[in-house]
Amino acid sequence: MDVDAVKALLEDQLQNCEFHVQGEGSHYNIAAIGDVFEGLRPVQKQQVVYAALKDRIADGSIHAVNIRTYTPAQWREQS
């Protein structure tokens, strides 16, 4: 999978979120921004993104993922 395919998969599974995807081969760095992360614990935020990728992780298309999650307010503060 390339970064565009990973991003499209995430956008399809998690509407109303913004994604920044970097990487190559089967290793990706993902920044996910959305209101869906508001009030969730860090592990829960990771689980939301992993759930969208589970089939690709299971088939080996995605091997390693580094996920950073932000609410829109956190993203504005971080930028």
C-alpha positions as CSV (number, residue, x, y, z in Angstrom):
1,M,0.0,0.0,0.0
2,D,1.1,3.5,-0.6
3,V,0.4,6.5,1.6
4,D,-2.5,7.7,-0.6
5,A,-4.2,4.3,-0.3
6,V,-3.7,4.3,3.5
7,K,-5.1,7.8,3.8
8,A,-8.1,6.9,1.6
9,L,-8.8,3.8,3.7
10,L,-8.8,5.9,6.9
11,E,-10.9,8.7,5.4
12,D,-13.5,6.0,4.3
13,Q,-13.6,4.4,7.7
14,L,-13.4,7.6,9.9
15,Q,-15.4,10.4,8.3
16,N,-15.0,13.9,9.6
17,C,-11.3,13.3,10.5
18,E,-8.2,14.7,8.8
19,F,-5.2,12.4,8.3
20,H,-1.6,13.1,7.5
21,V,0.2,9.9,6.5
22,Q,3.8,9.3,5.8
23,G,5.8,6.1,5.2
24,E,6.5,3.5,2.6
25,G,6.3,-0.2,2.1
26,S,4.3,-1.5,5.1
27,H,5.4,1.1,7.7
28,Y,3.4,4.2,8.3
29,N,3.3,7.3,10.5
30,I,-0.2,8.6,10.9
31,A,-1.5,11.9,12.4
32,A,-5.3,11.7,12.9
33,I,-7.2,14.8,13.8
34,G,-10.9,14.7,14.7
35,D,-13.6,15.4,17.3
36,V,-14.0,11.6,17.7
37,F,-10.9,11.7,19.9
38,E,-12.4,14.1,22.4
39,G,-12.6,12.7,25.9
40,L,-10.9,9.4,25.0
41,R,-8.0,7.9,26.9
42,P,-4.8,7.4,24.8
43,V,-5.4,3.7,24.3
44,Q,-8.9,4.3,23.2
45,K,-7.7,6.8,20.6
46,Q,-5.3,4.3,19.2
47,Q,-8.0,1.6,19.1
48,V,-10.2,3.9,16.9
49,V,-7.5,4.2,14.3
50,Y,-6.4,0.6,14.5
51,A,-10.0,-0.6,14.0
52,A,-10.0,1.2,10.6
53,L,-6.8,-0.5,9.6
54,K,-7.4,-4.0,11.1
55,D,-8.1,-5.8,7.8
56,R,-4.9,-4.4,6.2
57,I,-2.9,-5.2,9.3
58,A,-4.3,-8.8,9.3
59,D,-3.4,-9.4,5.6
60,G,0.1,-8.0,6.0
61,S,-0.4,-4.9,3.8
62,I,0.4,-2.8,6.9
63,H,3.0,-4.1,9.2
64,A,4.0,-1.2,11.5
65,V,2.0,1.9,12.4
66,N,2.9,4.9,14.5
67,I,-0.3,6.8,15.4
68,R,-0.6,10.3,16.9
69,T,-4.1,11.5,17.6
70,Y,-5.4,15.0,18.2
71,T,-8.6,16.9,18.7
72,P,-8.9,19.9,16.3
73,A,-8.0,22.2,19.2
74,Q,-5.0,20.1,20.1
75,W,-3.9,20.1,16.5
76,R,-4.2,24.0,16.3
77,E,-2.1,24.3,19.5
78,Q,0.5,21.8,18.2
79,S,0.9,23.5,14.8
